Amino acid sequence: MYLNSAIVSNYMTNCYLVGCEETKEGMIIDPGGNFERIREMIDRSGLHIKFIVCTHGHHDHISATKQTKDYTQGQVYIHEKERKCLQSSLFNGAMIFGAKHEPCKEDGTLQEGDNLKVGNLSFEIIHTPGHTKGGICLYTPGYLFSGDTLFYGTIGRTDFPGGNYKEIVQSIREKLYKLPDDTVVYPGHGSETTIGFEKMNNAVVPL
């Protein structure tokens, strides 16, 4: 699997580019801003972008979605409970934080158990409410893209609208901690970790 990332937005969001090296199909995860960096990452990869996936609807994860779609013609996907965030600066928080947002329409919505095929790779959608109602993670054997659900040593905030502490703990314990311990976790912010490390060391959600 091809994997690269760029730090975008004023909130140091991790935007990921993953792809199938055999077919050269790729997917962008969380185009949160700084489109120039995203474009450079795409151009260096030589991949054709099939999907643009937002793990949730906060502006620091979606703000460059329209530019990325226009540049790549990739299809935009987000959980069905987050779709209004692509259109509204109020719902995605950009208005509150004084950030710019260019509205973008999704090509499809995601829910628990869906699979996105990127060349010979398959990414399972895991619905992990808690940070937002429609937060998702993407899992392919060995790798988890966790959005703002699970971070190195901690979890996503639950004090924004739609956040719920009990829900995010349940999402992590009942879904993410069921994955193999050696699964590498690529979060929406900060450094990578593993499921096994978090089960043993996460102070917020211990096993």
Secondary structure by P-SEA (a helix, b strand, c coil): cbbbbbbbcccbbbbbbbbbcccccccccccccaaaaaaaaaaaacccccbbbbcccccccccaaaaaaaaccbbbbccccccccccccccccccccbbbbbbbbbcccccccbbbbcccbbbbbbbbcccccccbbbbcccccccccccccccccccccccccaaaaaaaaaaccccccccbbbbccccccccaaaaacccccccc
